């Protein structure tokens, strides 16, 4: 359940200040007039964040809920914890409001910043001793086999994506460290060229190094032929240009496919990185994605979804695949070095 409440620019600025500052330990936030606002700042006094937790006590009320954005690892980009403190004596409506808004809080500030999310109901839980108990409890998860551990990673990554990891990351400072191979940004940038229509750029991760590499860049691909052009044996990030009805430049679609036969490691890496790949493409290659599409198997993608009028390349429910129309609408000389 979502509350419809959003973060104010004041809170965004306060959190960015926490990220960039070397003398702040935490920012407290609350809900006022259906908005998320900053309410207090806690200074950094000790190298160990557990020692600074004692400063929180005077700001915690036994009857009032609050959010705590806590810096736990100063040197890490994801070195923050989002604590939702909802005391048992708080009004019922306030409990519901804070519980339903906590995901919005981390999503709008940048989910990738938060290494963990904690829900607390007692002040004692937010002391050095209480935090130690919390970490001990988290560490009691039943041991998993390698297969189970891999599947859990996939589910966690996909859950993070479903919570909207790509939303409003621009409000948080820092650059995602995605390694890109030769030709990746150049191929993506070429999608912006006027007259560049029907170009399909496929990117893949080189594992285990997790380097984003250029798999192929093909001009003149008709919408009905896109599904057949995307690799069906491994996950792929694909960018496809289609004619725009409002501009000389084409519209660009971002397509994420992850076939059911993909290896667990691949599914984890690709599911975790899909939002970041789009961000890097838009930020570093200067393209603007008009629409995002996702499919398990490439043949689930239809020509209609991709901006074509030549019919579906496959039934979305897994029915028989129809014969794709011939590619005739995007004739264009190929530049050297492109396939």
N, C-alpha and C positions, 0 to 999 in steps of 0.2 A: 504494500500500500504506500502511495506517495501522498504527501500533504499539500503539494502545490506551492510550498514556501520556497523561496530562492535566496541565495546569498547576496548581500549588499556589496557595493564596491568598497565600502569601508572595511568589511570583513576580508575581502580579497586582498586589499592593500595591507591589512594587518598581518595576514598569513604570509604574504610575500616578504613583509618585513621580518617575520620570524625566520623565514628561509635564508634570507640574505644577512641577517644580523649574527654577530658572534657573542652578543651579550643578552640574548633573550632565550628563555627556556620554554615558555608556553604562552599561548593566547587562549583566553576563555571567550566563549560565545554563547549567545542566548537568542531567544525568539521574541521579537517585539513588533507589534503591528504587522504580523504575518511576514516578517522578514528576519533573516539571520544576520545578527549584528555582533561586533566585538564588544566585550564587556570589561575585560581587564587583560593586562600583560604581566607575565611573571618573569623576573630577571634570571639570568643564568649566573649561579654563584659557585657551582661545583662542577668538576669535570664529569662526575657520575650523575646521570639524571635522577637516579633513585634518591640521592641525597637532597635534591631540590624539590622532591615531592612534598616535603613538609610545608613548603610555602603555599601549597594549594589549600591547606586546611581552613584558613581564615576566609577563603572565597567560596567555600562550599556550605550550603544551607541544608538543614535536615528536611526542609519542605519545598525546596526549589530546585528544579533540574537545570543542568548546564552542560555545555560541551567544552572539552579541553583538547586543544591541539598541542600535543606535547612533542618536543624535540628530544628523541631518545638517542640518536646517533648523529652527532654534528657533522661528520665527514661524509655521510651517505646521502645520496639524492632521495632515497626512500626512507630516510631515518626519522620518521614521524609516526606517532600513534594518535588515533582519533578516539578519544574517550567520551562516552555518553554516560553522564552521571545522572541517574534518575532515582532519588531517594524514595523509599517506600511510603513516606508520609506526604509526598507531592500530590497535588490534585489529580484526579483521574484524567481529565482532559489534557493536562500538561504532560502526563506520562505518555498518552497516546500520541500527542503532537511531537514530542521529542523522539519517540521511537520511530515514527513514520517519516521523520525528516532527516535522520542520521545518515542515510545513504545519499540523500541529496547533498548534504554538507560535504562529504568526502569527494563526491563526483564532481561538484562544481569547483572545488579547490584543486582537484587533480588526484584521482585515485592512485596513480602511480607513486605519489609521494608517501603514502601511508603503508608502512610495513605491517601494521596490525590495527585492528579495531577492537576496542574494549568496552564492555557494558558493565557499569558498576552501580550498586544501590546503597552502599555504605561508605562513609568517609574513610573508614579503616582500610578499605581496599586500595585506596590511593595514598598509601604510605610505602616506605621502603619495604617493610615486612609484608604488607599486603600485596605489593607487586611481585615479591619473591614467590609468594604462594600462587599467584596467578600464573607465573611462568612455569612453576612446577606442575600445575594442573594441565597447562597446555602440553607439557612434555610427556604426559601420561597417555597420549594417544596409543592405541594398540599398534604393535609393530605390523608393517605391511610387507607382503612379498614384493619383489621387484615389479611384477606385472600390476599389482594393486596400486603400488606407489605411482607408477606411470599413469594409470587411469585416473587416479585422484588428481594428479597434476593437470591432466586434460580438463577434467570437470572444473577445477578451480579456475583455470585460465578462461574457459568458456563462460563461467559464471561472472568473472570480472568483466568480460566483454559485454555480457547482457546487462550489466549495471551501467553501461555507458561510459567506458573509460575514455572515449574520445571527446567528451563534452567539455568545452571551455578550458582546455589545457593551456591555452594561450595566456591565461591569467597567472600562471605559475612560471617563475623563472627557471632556466635550465634547458639544456639541449639533450634530447635523447641520443644515446650513443649507439646508433645502428651503423654497422660497417657496411659500406656499399662498394661493390666491385666496379671494375672498369666498364664504362658505357651506360651504367644504370641511369644516372641523372640526365645524361645527354639524350637517351632514348625517351625518357619521360618528358623532358623539355620540348622534344620535337612534336609532341602531341598538341602543343599550343599553336603550331604554325598554321597560318591561313591556308585553306585548301587541303590540310592534312585530315582526311576523312577516311574512316574505315581502317585506322591503324590500330593493331592489337599488340601491346607490349606485355610480355609475360616475365615476371620476376620469381626467383626461387631462392631459398636459403641453401648455401653450401654448408653442410654439416660435417663434422661437429663444430666447425669454427663459427657458425652462425653469421656468415657474411652474405648479405643480400646481393645476388648476382643477376645479370641479364640472361634470361633463358632464350628469348627470341623477340624480335620486333618485325612485324609483318604488315605491309601496306595492303590496301584494297580488300579487306576482309568484309564480306557482306554480313549483316546481322544474323542471317540464317546459317552462316558457316562458323560463327564464333564458337559455339559449343563443341563442334568437331575439331576446332583448332587448339583448344585448351587441353593440356595434358590430363589424362584421366587416371594416371597411376600414382601421382603424387599431388600434394597441395600446391596451389599456385595463387599468387597475387597478379591479377591482370588488370590492365588499364586499356580502355577501348574508346576511340573517338567516333562520335556520330555527328551528322550535320545538325547545326543549330538553326532554328527558325527565327531567331532574333539577332544573330550576330554572324559576322564573317568567320569567326573562329568556331571550331567544332565544340560540342559538349563532350565532356570526358566522364566515363563511367569507371568506377572501381569495382572489380569483381573478385570475390574470395571464394575459392573452391577447395574442399578438403574431402577427397574420396574416402569412402568407408574402409577401403583396403590400405589406407596410409598407416605407416608405422606410428606407434605411440609417441615416440620422440618427436616425429614430424608434426603430429597433431598438437602437441604441447607448444612447440616453438611457433608454429604458424598461428594458432589461436591467440597466443599471448601477444604476438607482434602485429596483428592485422591493423589495429587502430594506429599504431606507431608508423607503419609503412605509409599509410595514407597521409599522416601528418608530415612525415619527411618528404613525401612526394610534393605536397602542396607548398611546404616551406622552402625546401632546397632546390626543387626543380621548377617552382613558380607556376604550377598548374592549379586549376580550380576544379575539384571534383563535383559534378552536378548531381550524381546519384550513386549509391552503393548497393551492390547486389551480393547475395550469398547463396551458395548451393553446395550440397554434398557432392553430387556428381555433376560434371560439366554438362551432361546431356539434359539436366533439369532446366537449364537456361533456355529461354525462348526468344525468338526474333522480336516478338512484341515487347518483351522486357528490355531488349537492347536497342530499341528505337527503330526497328525495321517493320515493314509491312508485308513481308514475304511469308508470314505464317510461322508456326512454331517449329523449332528444331527437334523438340521432343515433348511429350506430354509431361506436365509438371508432376503428375502422380505416378510417374514411372511407367507409363504406357509405351506402346511401340514407337520407336523413333521414326520420324518422317524424313524423307529425303530432302536435304537442304537445297535451297535454290542456288543456281549458279551465280558466281560473283561477277557482276557486270556494272554495278553502279558506282564503283570507286576506282576506276582506271586511273593510274597515276604512276609516272616513271619512278622506279626505285632508286634511291640514292646509294652511292657506294657504301659497302659495309653493312647494309641491311639485308635481311633475308625475307 
